[in-house]
Amino acid sequence: MHSAVSTIRAFLDLTAAEDTILETLADQVEQLAENYCGRKLATASRTVYLDGNAEEYLFLPEPAESILAPRVDSGRDFESGDALDSDEYALEDDGVRVRRLDSTWTQGDRNIRIICTVGFATIPDDLLLMENMEVGRWYQRMKEAQTGDINLDAQTIRGWAMTFSKREGLSDESKDTLKYYKVASL
């Protein structure tokens, strides 16, 4: 998901000497954010195996930007399974529902394979800001731990007031941002 290290460095007003640390922290923030949301945030290819439900719609586990020809194979070989033509299925606008246009999905356990592109091609600005804030918070905690001064409750970085909690993980402010990107549970 994350911003270029140079963007994070400029946001935090640091030098290039901190780039390795910032990259590591950004990777950790990205992983925590994706775990919290239950989905990939940056563009990625994913193969999903779904149960055929003898209905018109299947539901992907996370929103997709696009899907490749679904394959239906009760033997779960998928190389010899039936690849659907593009006029036999459609990804609905919500990115989650895959509609079978000519019939229903064949009933079965994990008998449908769909390769899809998930995540954002361009990461929304609020997620990039959240990442910069989290990396700054973690960077500050790391520096406090190095100096032994870990009792600070608040810190200002480039005009942004940040409150630190004693627990690890994402801040409540970051969770408030991420809640709009979480996968809905049925």
N, C-alpha and C positions, 0 to 999 in steps of 0.2 A: 504494500500500500504506500510505502512511505515517500516523503519528500526527499529531494536530493539532499545529501549531507551538507552541501554548501548552503542550501536554504535554511536548514536547521541551525547550522553554525552561525549564519547571519542573524537569525531570529534570536539566538541566545547570546550574540555578541562575543563569540569565542574565536580562537585561532585554529588554523588547519592542523595544529598538533593534536587536537582533540577528535579528529575525524574518525579514527578507529573506534573510540569509545562511543561516539554519537551513532555510528552505523550499528554497533551492537545493541545499543539502547533502542534505536528505532526498530530493529528487527524484533526485539522483545515486546515492544509496544504493539507492533503489528500483530504478532501472534496472540497476545492477550485480547486485542480488539476483535480479531476474527473468532477466537474462542467465545468471547462474550456474545457476539452477534450470531454465532452458529453458521457462519458462511465466510467465503473468501471475499475480500474487499477489493483486491487488485485482480485484474484479468488473469484467469487461469483456465486451463482445459480440465474437465472432470468427466469421468465415466461413471454413470450411475446404473444400478441394476434395480429394477422395480418389479413389483408383483402386478401381473395383469389382473384386472378387476372386473372384466366383462361389462365395463361401462364405457361411456364416451370419453371421459377425461382421466388422465393420470396426473399426479401431482409430484413435481420435482422437489427434492429436499431443500433447495435454495433457488433464488431467482437466477434465471439464465438470460444471457443476451441473445444467444442463438443455440440451435441444436443441429446435429448431423443426423442423417437417416437412422431412425430407430430400427433396431433389429428385434424380431420376435422369434424366440426359439425355446420350445418347451424342454428340449434336451440340454439347454444352456451351453451349447457349443459356440453359438453366435457367429462363427465363420461360415457355417452352412445354413444359418437361420435366414429367415425372410427379411430382407432389407426393404423397408417401406419407401415408396416413391414420394416425392415432395407434395404430390397432390392427395396423399392419403393421411397426412397429419398436419397440424399447425401448432406453433407455440403461441399461446394467447398473450395479450398485451401485458398481463401481470408478470410474465416471465416464469410462472410457476406451473400453470396448467398446460398440459399437452393434450390437444384434442385429436381424436381419431375421426377423420372426416367421412370415411366410407363405411364404417361399421363401428364395432366396439373393440376394446383391447382384449386380446386372448387371455382367458383366465389362466393363472399359473403362479408359481412361486419363483420370484426373481427371473422371470422368463423374458423380460424386456430390457434391452441394453440401449441406453441413450448416451451419446457423447455430446457434451454441451460446453459452451463457453460461459463462465460465470464471472462475477465481479464487475468492477467499473473500469472502462478503458481510460477515463479521466476521473481521478479521485475527486470527490466533492470538496470544496474549500473548507467546509466545517470539519471534515475528517482530517485534513492536513493541519489545520490549526490545532485540533485536539491532539494530534500526534506531536506537534512542536511543543505544546504545553506539557504533555506527559514526559517527553524526553528531557525537557528542562527540569521538571520536578525530580525525575530519577537522577539526573546528572547532579543536581543540588544535593540530594540525599547521599549520593556516593561521595561527594566532596566533604559533606558534613561527617560522614563515617570515617573518612581518612584523617580528619582533624580531631575527631572525638567530640565534636560539637553537634550532637544529634537531637538536642532538645528544642530547637527552633520550631515554632508553630506556624510561622508565615515567612514568606520571602517575596521580594519583588524582583522580577527579571524583566528588563526592558519595559518597565511600566505596567507589567501584568502582575497583579497581586495573586499569590498562590498560597493555599493552605495545605499543610502536610499532615497526613494522618500516620499513626504508628503502624498500621497494617500495610502489607505489600499489595500490589495490584493497581488497577485503574482507579483514579479518583472518582468521586461522585459526579463531578462536573463532566468528566469524560463519559461516564455511563449515561448521563443525561443526553449527551450528543449521540452516542451510539444506539440508544433505544429506538431511534427511527430507522435503523438499518438492521435490526434483529429479525431473524426469521420467525414468523408467527408460528405458534404451536397450535395444532388442531385438537 
